[in-house]
Amino acid sequence: MNRALDALELTAEQRARVPEVMAGLLRGMATEGRPELPAA
């Protein structure tokens, strides 16, 4: 996972949002089969 994030060359701000985004995606898949994306 870290290699993928490194390859994307995310800013520190973008990288800090990864846990929030991933948690929403996993929650959405578990409850509805759809990702739940945070507001951009």
CORFEN-V622020 format. One record per backbone hydrogen bond with DSSP energy under -0.5 kcal/mol. CO is the residue of the C=O (numbers start at 1). NH is the residue of the N-H. E is the energy in kcal/mol with one decimal. If there is no record, write none. Layout:
BEGIN
co = <CO:CO>
nh = <NH:NH>
e = <E:E>
END
This chain:
BEGIN
co = <1:2:3:4:5:5:6:11:12:13:14:14:15:17:18:19:20:21:22:23:24:24:25:26:27:28:28:28:35>
nh = <5:6:7:8:9:10:9:15:16:17:17:18:18:21:22:23:24:25:26:27:28:36:29:30:31:32:33:34:37>
e = <-2.4:-2.6:-2.4:-1.5:-0.6:-0.9:-1.1:-2.8:-1.9:-0.9:-0.9:-0.5:-1.0:-2.6:-2.9:-2.3:-2.0:-2.4:-2.7:-2.5:-2.4:-1.0:-2.2:-2.1:-2.2:-2.4:-1.2:-1.5:-0.7>
END
